[in-house]
Amino acid sequence: MNKLTAVAVPVLLLTAAAAQAQSIPGWKAYRAQQGGQATPATTPSADTSTTATSDAQSASPVQPATQVQPAYQTAATSYARPAARKPQPEGGFFVGVQGGSGWVYEDVDQRAVAVSAGYRWQAGEYSQVGVEVGAGRLADTTWREYEIPEVKFNTVGGNARFNFGDSPWFGIARLGYWRARSEDDWGGKATVDGAYGSLGVGVDLGRHFNLQLVYTAYTYSLDGYYYDDEYDVSRADTVTLGGEVRF
């Protein structure tokens, strides 16, 4: 006998025994109902039938049919109850903190930190939309002995999140306006502005907290000099991992 047969046969026997055990009480109740309503096959004399009826009523009174509830009806009623749904996230205020890496120039990594706050409204069973403001910084660094200055920026825009059904996982999108400024060690200053957009994925760790991994592109237009060559720097990027608290 192989392992599958050794497991399947006992399971089938237990299932059949359980079904038979459940059917017996229902059958007995059904027979009790029918026994109270049965009529004799032959018609006895008036005196005999009257005496027999009186004795039967006094010896074993028949309970009303409405008091009998077969077992199979109770089981069917319990199986029909719908399962409780998981609670879904709700709209409200939020505050987030992110950290990661940013690139103003290709292959030049700068540490990135940012904070954001806003409000989302429930826009459907699994979606929310809202507004946000934020601030961030790309730390200064060096590349081939050249100083790469610090960049500070502010953002204002909209955001949306979409839950993947009843799963705690969700997608997030952001779009808005940003403005940045920097200053190098020689007193040179630069100010740029433009649009930003983000795409990310997150997971809820409870009703009031989640983690998010987000990529953001910041677009702008600027003519500058970098390593003795002229570049039209048109985009900065960040990849951040952060947490969000919801109220």
N, C-alpha and C positions, 0 to 999 in steps of 0.2 A: 504493500500500500504506500503510495507516494505521499509527500507532505500535503499537497493540495487536497487529496481525498481525505486524509486524516483530519483536516480542519473542516472541510465542507460537510462531511456526513454528520458529525455532532451538531453543527449549526443548523442543518436542515431538520434533524430530529427534535432539537430544542424548539425550533419555530413551530413545527407541527404540534408538539405537545402544548405549547402556549396557546395556539389557536383553538385546540380542542378544549383546554381548560376554560377559556373565555366563552366558548359556545354553550357549555353545559348549564350555567346559571340562567342564561337567556332562554334555553329550551325548557327548563323546569318552570320558569315563570310563565312561558307561553302555555305549557300544558295545564298549569294551575288555572289560567283564565278559561281555557277550553273546558276543563272539568266542571266548572261552575255553570256553564251554559249548555252542557250536553243533555239530550233528551233520550229516554229509553226507546229501544227498538219496538217493543210491543206495548199496547195500551192495557194496563191492569184495570181491575174493577175500581169503582169510585172510592170505596172504603179503604182498599189497599193503597191506592195512590195518594190519598189524603194523609194516611198514617205515615207512609214512607217519606212524603215531602216534609211533614212536620218533624220527623226524627232527623232527617238530613239537615234541615235548617238549624235545629237546636244543637246537633252534634258538631257540624263544621260550617259555620257561616262563611259565605263567599265575600272576600274583600272587594271593594269597588275597583274596576279596571284602571281607573285613573291613578291609583296609588302604586301600581306596578311599573317599574322603569327598568326594562331589560338592560343587561350590561353592554350590549353592542351599541345602544343608543347613547349611553354615557360616554363610551369611547369615541363615538363619532362627533359628539359635541365638543370634547376636549381637543380633538385633532383639528377642528375648524377654526380655533382661535388664531388670529394672525400674530406673527412675531413682531416684537417691538422694534422700531426703527432706531438706528443710531442717531444721536443728536448731531446736527450740522452746525458749522461755524456761523456766527451772526455778525452783522455789521457793527461798527463802533470805532473808537479812536485807537490808534496804534503808534508805537515808537519803535524804531529799528536802529541797530548799530551794525556796521559792516566793516570788514578788513580784508585786505588782499594785495594785489599788485596792479599797477597802472603803467601805461606806455604812452608818453607824448611823442617820443621818437622811437622808431623801430629798433628793437633789440636793446633798449635802455630801460631796465626795470626800475620803477619807483614804488616804494611802499605806499599803499592807498588806505585811507580810513574815511568813513563817512557816517553821518547820522541823518535820520529822516523822521518825520512825524506827519500825521494826517488823519483822515477819516474816510471810512468806506461805508457805502450803503448796500444793503442786500438787493441784488438785481435779478434774482432767480433762485431756484432751489440749490444750485451749486455754484453760483457766481456772485461776485461783489465788484463794485466800481467805486472810485473815490478820488480825492485830491491829496496832494502832499507837498511839503517843502523840505529842503534838506541843505546840508553843507558838507564839504569834504576837503581833503588835502592830499596832495601827492608830495612825499618827502623829497628833499634835495638829495642828489647823489653825484657821483663822478663817473665819467666815461672817457677812457684814454687821456686821463689827466685833465679833462675839461669838466668844469663845474656845470651840473644840470640843476637849475634853480627849483625851489619849491613852488608848487602851484596850489592856490586856494580857490575854491569855487563854491557857488550857491546854485540851487535848483528850485524850480517850482513847476508843477505839472499834475498829471493825472496818473492813476494806476488802476489795475484790475487784477483779480485773481479768480481762478477757475478750478474748483475741486474736481478730481477724477472720480465721479460718482460718490459712493459712501466711503471711499478710501481716504486716509489722512493725507495723501499726496495731492499736490496742486501745482498748477502753473501760474506764473505771474508775468505781467507786462507793464511797462512804464513808458511814458512819453511826455516831453515837456521842454521848457526853456532853461538854459544854464548860462552862467557868466563866470569867467575865471580871470585871475590876475596873478602875476609873478614878478619877482624882482631879483636880479642877480647881484653878485658881490661888487660889481662896478657901478651900481646905481641904475642899471638899465631896467626899465619897467615895461610890462606888456599887459594889455587887457583885451580879452576876446570874449565873444558870446556866440551862441548858436542854439542848436537843438540837441536833445539827447533822447535815446531810446534804449530800453532794457528788455531782456528776456531771461527768465529763470525758472527754477523748479524748487519746490519746498515741501516740507513735511510738518504737519501739526503734531506737537508733542503734548497736547492738552488743549483745553478751551482757551487759554490765555497766552500760549507761547508756541513759536515755530522756528525752524531753521530754514535758511534760503541760500541757494547758490545762484548768483546772478552775473550775467555779462552785460556791460553797458558800453555803448558807443556815443562819444561826444563829438559832434561835427561843428566846424568853424572854418574861417578863412583867414590866413595870415601869411605874409611873405617875410621870411626871416633867414638868418644865416646859421648854418650848423656844420662844423668841421670844414670850414673854408668853402663850402658849396651852398648855393641858394636852394631852398626848399619851399614849396607851398604846403605848409603843414595844415592838413584839413581834417584830421581826426585824432582823437585820443581814445584809449580803451582802458577799461578796468574789468577785472574779474574778482569778485568778492564773495566771501562766505560770512553770513551774519545771522543774528537772531532778531526776532520781532516779538514785542509784548503787546497784547491786545487788551483793551479795557471794556 
